[in-house]
């Protein structure tokens, strides 16, 4: 039973795409994207600089800017300047954003629970450990690469 590393990544990509599709369906007829959802989830823990959002979500600053613009237009976030460095934009979730996130979070939990129902508690624990190792390995690989021009 030989499993190739690309088979593993193929499965991860399929899982992500299906999760993305299900969440998009649950978000309904909004102009919001899955990245917008992850930004709101990240802001639940407190306001963050845009560059920190980009780094923590593994996307470009341009992608964060586009999402924040959309979220701001919908009244889900506010943007303010850092008091110590006016070049830095700090993003905060609004009450309206919290309310929207609560609704979508219910759907997200339902999808997660349904998709993992065949796994035991031990399986879930092991999966988290294994995926953590994959993430660590990928992060280390990326940090060892020279910056692209």
C-alpha positions as CSV (number, residue, x, y, z in Angstrom):
1,X,0.0,0.0,0.0
2,X,2.2,2.8,-1.3
3,X,1.0,6.3,-0.7
4,X,2.8,9.2,-2.4
5,X,3.1,12.6,-0.8
6,X,1.2,14.1,-3.7
7,X,-1.7,11.8,-2.9
8,X,-1.8,13.3,0.6
9,X,-1.8,16.8,-0.7
10,X,-4.4,15.9,-3.3
11,X,-6.7,14.8,-0.5
12,X,-6.0,18.0,1.5
13,X,-6.9,20.1,-1.5
14,X,-10.1,18.2,-2.1
15,X,-11.1,18.6,1.5
16,X,-10.4,22.3,1.4
17,X,-12.4,22.7,-1.9
18,X,-15.4,20.8,-0.5
19,X,-15.3,22.8,2.8
20,X,-15.0,26.0,0.7
21,X,-18.1,25.0,-1.4
22,X,-20.2,24.1,1.7
23,X,-19.3,27.3,3.5
24,X,-20.0,29.4,0.4
25,X,-23.5,27.7,0.2
26,X,-24.1,28.5,3.9
27,X,-23.0,32.1,3.4
28,X,-25.8,32.4,0.9
29,X,-26.2,35.4,-1.4
30,X,-23.6,37.6,0.0
31,X,-20.7,39.2,-1.7
32,X,-18.4,37.8,1.0
33,X,-15.7,35.2,0.4
34,X,-14.3,32.5,2.5
35,X,-11.2,34.7,3.2
36,X,-13.6,37.3,4.6
37,X,-14.9,34.6,6.9
38,X,-11.4,33.7,8.1
39,X,-10.5,37.3,8.6
40,X,-13.6,37.8,10.8
41,X,-12.7,34.7,12.8
42,X,-9.2,36.0,13.3
43,X,-10.5,39.4,14.5
44,X,-12.7,37.7,17.1
45,X,-9.6,37.5,19.3
46,X,-9.0,41.2,19.0
47,X,-8.0,43.9,16.5
48,X,-5.0,43.2,14.3
49,X,-2.7,45.0,11.9
50,X,-3.4,44.1,8.2
51,X,0.1,42.6,7.8
52,X,-0.5,40.3,10.7
53,X,-3.8,39.1,9.2
54,X,-2.0,38.4,5.9
55,X,0.8,36.4,7.6
56,X,-1.5,34.4,9.8
57,X,-3.9,33.5,7.0
58,X,-1.0,32.8,4.5
59,X,-2.3,35.3,1.9
60,X,-0.8,38.4,0.3
61,X,-1.4,41.9,1.7
62,X,-3.3,42.7,-1.5
63,X,-5.8,39.9,-0.8
64,X,-6.2,41.2,2.7
65,X,-6.8,44.7,1.5
66,X,-9.5,43.6,-1.0
67,X,-11.2,41.5,1.7
68,X,-11.0,44.3,4.3
69,X,-12.4,46.8,1.8
70,X,-15.4,44.5,1.2
71,X,-15.9,43.8,4.9
72,X,-15.7,47.5,5.7
73,X,-18.3,48.3,3.0
74,X,-20.6,45.8,4.6
75,X,-20.1,47.3,8.0
76,X,-18.4,44.2,9.4
77,X,-15.0,45.7,10.2
78,X,-13.5,49.1,10.9
79,X,-10.0,50.3,9.9
80,X,-7.9,52.7,12.0
81,X,-4.4,53.9,12.1
82,X,-1.9,52.7,14.7
83,X,-1.2,55.5,17.1
84,X,2.5,54.8,17.1
85,X,3.0,54.2,13.4
86,X,0.4,55.8,11.1
87,X,1.4,53.7,8.2
88,X,-0.1,50.6,9.9
89,X,-3.8,49.9,9.5
90,X,-5.5,48.2,12.5
91,X,-8.6,46.2,11.6
92,X,-11.3,45.6,14.2
93,X,-14.6,43.6,14.0
94,X,-17.8,45.4,14.5
95,X,-21.0,44.3,16.3
96,X,-22.5,43.6,12.9
97,X,-19.5,41.5,12.0
98,X,-19.7,39.6,15.2
99,X,-23.4,38.8,14.6
100,X,-22.7,37.7,11.0
101,X,-19.8,35.5,12.2
102,X,-22.0,33.9,14.9
103,X,-24.5,32.8,12.2
104,X,-21.8,31.5,9.9
105,X,-19.9,29.8,12.7
106,X,-23.0,27.6,13.4
107,X,-22.9,26.4,9.8
108,X,-19.1,25.9,10.0
109,X,-19.4,23.8,13.1
110,X,-22.2,21.7,11.6
111,X,-20.1,21.1,8.5
112,X,-17.0,20.2,10.6
113,X,-18.9,17.8,12.8
114,X,-20.7,16.1,10.0
115,X,-17.5,15.7,7.9
116,X,-15.6,14.2,10.8
117,X,-18.3,12.0,12.3
118,X,-16.6,8.8,11.2
119,X,-13.5,9.6,13.3
120,X,-13.1,8.6,16.9
121,X,-11.8,11.1,19.5
122,X,-8.4,9.4,19.2
123,X,-8.5,9.7,15.4
124,X,-9.3,13.4,15.7
125,X,-6.4,13.9,18.1
126,X,-4.0,12.1,15.8
127,X,-5.3,14.0,12.8
128,X,-4.6,17.3,14.5
129,X,-1.1,16.1,15.5
130,X,-0.3,14.9,12.0
131,X,-1.7,18.0,10.3
132,X,0.3,20.1,12.7
133,X,3.5,18.3,11.6
134,X,2.6,18.8,7.9
135,X,2.0,22.6,8.6
136,X,5.3,22.8,10.5
137,X,7.2,21.1,7.6
138,X,5.6,23.3,5.0
139,X,6.3,26.4,7.0
140,X,9.9,25.4,7.5
141,X,10.3,24.7,3.8
142,X,8.9,28.1,2.9
143,X,11.0,30.0,5.4
144,X,14.2,28.3,4.0
145,X,13.4,29.6,0.4
146,X,15.1,32.8,-0.8
147,X,12.6,35.6,-1.3
148,X,11.0,35.7,-4.8
149,X,11.6,38.7,-6.9
